[in-house]
Amino acid sequence: MTVAAVREFNRYYTNLIGVLRAGLHDSAYSLAEVRVLYELAVDSAHDTAELRRLLDIDAGYLSRILGRLEADGLVARSRSASDARRRHIELTPAGREAFAALDARSDEQIAGLLASVGEVDRRRLVGAMATIRSVFEGVLPPRAVVLRPPLPGDLGWVVQRHGALYAAEYGLDVTFEALVARIAADYATSHDPRTEAGWIAEVDGAPVGSIFCVRADEGVAKLRLLFVEPSARGMGVGGALVDECVRFARRAGYREMVLYTQDVLLAARRIYQRAGFVLESATPAFVYGVNVVEEQWRLSL
């Protein structure tokens, strides 16, 4: 099943980008010939042994490719000054001009493929490609945390994930999800972008966290709906979200920022402490179907 799926994808993608056509990007050169031009362009000079290693290509096949490119005036070969057995290969001025044209056409082709793809799906695509490479190379790529404003559909995701995760991890009932839904609805319908903002954290193109800064009172901002998916914990997502929220509050001119949380949210409490928040009060309560200790924290900006 896996073998068939990989083969099917290979057929689909090679057809999509047209690598099986006689000339790549409507040129007179094949995919292999263009790859040779690319390697010579990015490193400016090679020898045949290095090209064979980079391209994993048969020596005879590479020799025929270089012969054709040399005949067309795109590459020049010369003996190495340090080792007469080795041949240096580099692009000629005509070769650089030809490569630049091919490179521009490649960019245009991919831009055309992406023209109808939305921003969220573009990030998913890039993340999926990174996953493919990491699987075959056996090395996990660095996972960058990206913060962005909420897009259509994100607020629904924030509500759903808060409801599901807090029920699973802390036993909160549906009234907590209802609270999150009201906060999200108020933000969507009436927030002032000059003094209120929200952020979605992404890793590998997928949403993994959220936070919002809203007005609590004159000169006072409130931090709301900090959330990090279990899969992204330990990556600094929560800290990045809180830091961005605090920076925004300062730029918006608030004097201080408050937040409300529960004593069982240990990871969140540590993030708040590192950001400079100070615990002001702790009150036992029965809310959202469970006994909790509700806390208020404050930060002077």
N, C-alpha and C positions, 0 to 999 in steps of 0.2 A: 504493500500500500504506500509506504513512504517513498520507495524508489519510483513508483509510477507518478506520485504527486510531484516529486522534484523534476522528473523528466517532462511532465506536462507544463510545469512553470517555465522550464528552460525553453521549450518550444514557443510558449506564449511570449516570453520577454524578448527572445531573439527576433521573433517576427515583429513585435511592437517597435523595436528600435531599428529594424531593417538591416541587421548585420549580415544577412544571407544574400543581399543584393550584390550584383556584380561589382559595383563601385560604391564605397561607403560615402554617404552624404553627397550623392550625385557626382562623385569624383571619378577619376580614372584608376583609383587605388583601392585595393582590398582592405579588409579589416586588419589583417596581419601587417600589411605595408604601412598603414596609418599608425598602428601601434609602434612600429619601429621608428617612424618619424617622431612620435610623441616622446619616446624614451630618449631619443637624441636631443629633442628640444628642451626637455626639462633639466637634463644634466650637461648639455652642451658638447660632451665628448665621451666616447666609449671605445672599448675594443670588442672584438667579436665574441670573446669568451664571456664578457660581462653581459652583453646583449642576450646571448644564449641562456644565461642563468636567469636574467630578469624575465624573459619571455617564455622560458621552458620550451624551447623550439629546437627542432632538428638542425644540425649544422649545415647540411646540404640545402635545406629549405631556406635558412637564413641567408646563405650565400647567394641563392637565386634572387631573393628579395633585394639584397644590397646591390646586386648586379643591375637590376632593373632601375632602382632609385639612382644609382650612379650614372647609368646611361641617360637618365632624364635630367641629370645635372642637379639633383637634389641633395646628394651626399658626396663626400670625398673621403677616400681611404688613403692612409699613409702608414709607413712602418714606425713602430715605437722607437723613440730615441734611446730608451733604456733597455729594450728587449726586442731584437730584430725579429723574433718569432711572432710577435704580437702586432696586430694591425689596429691603428686608431681609426675611428669613424666619427665624422661630425657633419652637421648640416652645412650646406653652402648657403649663401644669401638667398638663392632661389628656393632652396629647401625650407628656409625659415619663413619665407613669404607664403609658400604652399601650405606649410603647417598652420600658420596663422589663419589662413582662409578656412582650412578644414576645422580648426578648433572653434572658430566663430560659428560655422555651420552646425557643429555639434551642440554648442550652447543654444542656438536657435531651435534646434530640434527638441531638446529637453524642455526648453521654455514653452514650446508649443504643446508638449505632452502635459505639462503642469498647468496650462492656462485655465482649464476647467476644474482644477482640483482646489478645494478650499484650504484655508490656512491650517485648520485642525487636521485634515487628512494629509496635508504635506508633512506635518510633524510626525504623524503616525507612519508615513512612508519612510521617512529618514530613520526613525527608530527601528522599523522592521529591517531595513538594510543593515543597520549597525548590529542587530541581533544575528543576522545571517553570517556576517563576518566573524563575530565573536564565537559562534558555534564552530565554524571550520578552523579558525585560528587558535581556538582554545584559550583565548585571552579575553577577559571581560573588559570592554571599553570603558573609559571614564564616563560616568553618568552625570551629566550636567543638570542642575536644577534651574529651570526657567520660570520666572514669575511674569505673569501677564494679566491684563484686565479680564474680567468675566466676559465670555461670549454668549450668544444665544444658546440656551440649553444648559449652561453651567450652573445656574442657580438651582435648577431642578436636580442636578447631580449633587450639589452641596446638601440639599434637603434629604435626598434619598440616602446618601452615604452617612450623614450624621445619624439618621434614624436607624439604619441597619447596624452600623458599627457600635453605637452606644448601647443599643439593645443587646448585642452579642457580648460585648466586653464588660458592661456595667449594669445590665438588667433594666435600663430605663425603658419606660413604656411609650406608647404612641403620643402621649401628651408632650414629650420632649420634641419629637419630630414636628408636632404642630407648632411649637414655639419657634423652631428653626424655620419653618415655612413662613410664619408671620414676619420674622426678621428679614428673610429673603424677599418677601413680597413688598415690605415697606421700602427696602433698598431699591428694588426694581421700579417702583412707582413714584418715589418722591425724593431720592437722594440728590444732594447738591454736589456736583463734581468738584466744586472749589474747596469743599470742606469734608467730603466723604468719598471713600474709594474702597474698592475690593480687589483682591488678587487671587488668581488661581496658580498653584504651583504645578509644573509639569516635569516629568522625567521620561525620556525616550518618547516624547510626543503624547503621553497620556497624563490626564489630570491625577494628581496625588495629594493635593492639599488646598486649603483655602484660608482666607482671613479677610476681615472687613474693618474699616475705620469709619465710625459714624459719630455724629454730634450727640453728646449727652446733655450738655448745658452750655451756657455762655463760657467760652474758654476751656471747656472740658470735652475731650474726645473719649469715645468708648471703643475698646477692642472687642470684636465679636467674631464668633464662628471660626476660631482656629481649629484646624483639622488636618491630620496627616494620615494617609493610608498606611496600614501595617507594612506593606511591601516597601515603603520609602522611609521607614523609620531608621534612624542612625545615619542618615545622609545629610543632616543639617537643614532639612526642609523647614521644620518648625521654626528654627532660629532665623532662617532667611526671611520667612514670612513676617515674624514679629519685628525684626529689624526694619523691614520695608514699611510696615505699618507705622512704626514709631517715627521713622524719617518723614513720612507723609504728614503725620500730625504736627511735627515741628514746622514743616514748610507751610502748613495751613494756618499757623499762628496760634495753635492751642497752647494753654499754659500747663496743662496736665492731662494725663490719660488714665482712665479707670478700666477695670475688667472684673467680671464675675466668673468664678469657676468653682470646682468642688475639690475637696481634699484628696479624693481618690485619683485625680488626674495628675499623677506624680510627674510624668514626663513634661507635661505642659507647665506645671508649677516650677520645675527647674529652669525651663526656658524663660519664664517670666522673671525669675530671680536674676538670671544672667543678664537680662536686658535692663535691670535696675528697678523693677517693680518691687514695692514693699507691701507686705500683707497688712491690711488695716483692720479687718474683722473676720471672725469665723463663727457661724451660727448654725446649730443643728436644725434640720428641717426634714419634713417628709414631702418630697416632690418627685414627680415623674415616676411614681410607684415604688420608690425606694427611700430608705433613710440615708441622708447625706449630711455633710457639713458644708454649707455654702460659704464661700470666701469672697471678699472684695479686696482687690489689690489696686495700688495707685502708683503712678510714675510722674515725677515733676519733669517737665520738658524745658 
